Amino acid sequence: MIRVSLFPLARRAGKPRARQTGQGMTEYIIIVALIAVAAIGVYTLFGQTLRNQTAGLAMELSGQDAATALNNARTNATRAQTDGNQRKGLENYNATNH
């Protein structure tokens, strides 16, 4: 039987194979950080609409009328669409932020 070593030089020199102990945790932290940044961005863009829709859902589940909360969600969504269609540059970037 012929044995093929994946690390022939390391075994010949008597050196143990190098272990990569911290690599998995570092990659995990980077992925979690990217997901957190994306979630913050989405919540920043759609935060008011999501809060009003969640409030409307909670009110409807409790048997109350949620027309006001749902209308607020529609208003915020329309405002977000209007703001999204405006051209922004450095001179007016913060003009319509609320």
C-alpha positions in Angstrom: 0.0 0.0 0.0 1.4 3.4 -1.0 0.7 6.3 1.4 0.5 9.8 0.0 1.0 12.6 2.4 -0.6 16.0 1.9 2.2 17.7 3.7 5.4 15.8 2.7 7.9 18.6 3.6 6.4 19.2 7.0 6.5 15.5 7.9 10.1 15.0 6.7 11.4 18.0 8.6 9.6 16.7 11.8 7.4 19.8 12.1 3.8 19.4 13.1 1.1 20.8 10.9 0.1 24.4 11.5 -3.3 24.7 13.1 -5.7 27.5 12.2 -7.7 27.9 15.4 -9.0 31.5 15.1 -10.0 31.6 11.5 -13.5 30.2 11.8 -14.5 32.6 14.6 -13.1 35.6 12.7 -15.1 34.7 9.6 -18.2 34.3 11.7 -17.8 37.7 13.3 -17.3 39.3 9.9 -20.5 37.7 8.5 -22.5 38.8 11.6 -21.2 42.3 11.3 -22.2 42.5 7.6 -25.7 41.2 8.4 -26.0 43.8 11.2 -25.0 46.7 9.0 -27.4 45.5 6.3 -30.2 45.3 8.9 -29.5 48.7 10.2 -29.6 50.1 6.7 -32.9 48.5 5.9 -34.4 49.7 9.1 -33.2 53.2 8.5 -34.8 53.2 5.1 -38.1 51.6 6.0 -38.2 52.2 9.8 -41.3 54.5 10.0 -43.3 52.3 7.6 -42.4 49.1 9.5 -43.3 50.7 12.9 -46.7 51.9 11.6 -47.5 48.6 9.9 -46.5 46.7 13.1 -48.7 49.0 15.2 -51.6 48.5 12.8 -51.2 44.7 13.0 -51.1 44.8 16.8 -54.2 47.1 16.9 -56.1 44.8 14.6 -55.1 41.7 16.6 -56.4 43.4 19.7 -59.8 44.2 18.0 -59.2 47.9 17.6 -59.4 50.0 14.4 -56.0 50.4 12.8 -56.9 52.8 10.0 -54.8 55.6 11.4 -51.7 53.5 11.7 -52.1 52.0 8.3 -52.7 55.4 6.7 -49.5 56.6 8.5 -47.6 53.6 7.0 -48.9 54.6 3.5 -47.9 58.2 4.0 -44.4 57.2 5.1 -44.0 54.8 2.2 -45.1 57.5 -0.3 -42.6 60.0 1.3 -39.8 57.3 1.0 -40.6 56.9 -2.6 -40.6 60.6 -3.2 -37.3 61.0 -1.4 -35.9 58.0 -3.3 -36.7 59.6 -6.7 -34.9 62.9 -5.9 -31.3 63.3 -7.1 -29.0 63.8 -4.3 -25.5 65.2 -4.3 -23.2 66.7 -1.7 -24.9 70.0 -1.8 -28.4 68.7 -0.9 -27.8 65.2 0.6 -29.3 66.0 4.0 -32.1 68.2 2.7 -35.0 65.8 3.1 -33.8 63.6 5.9 -36.3 63.4 8.8 
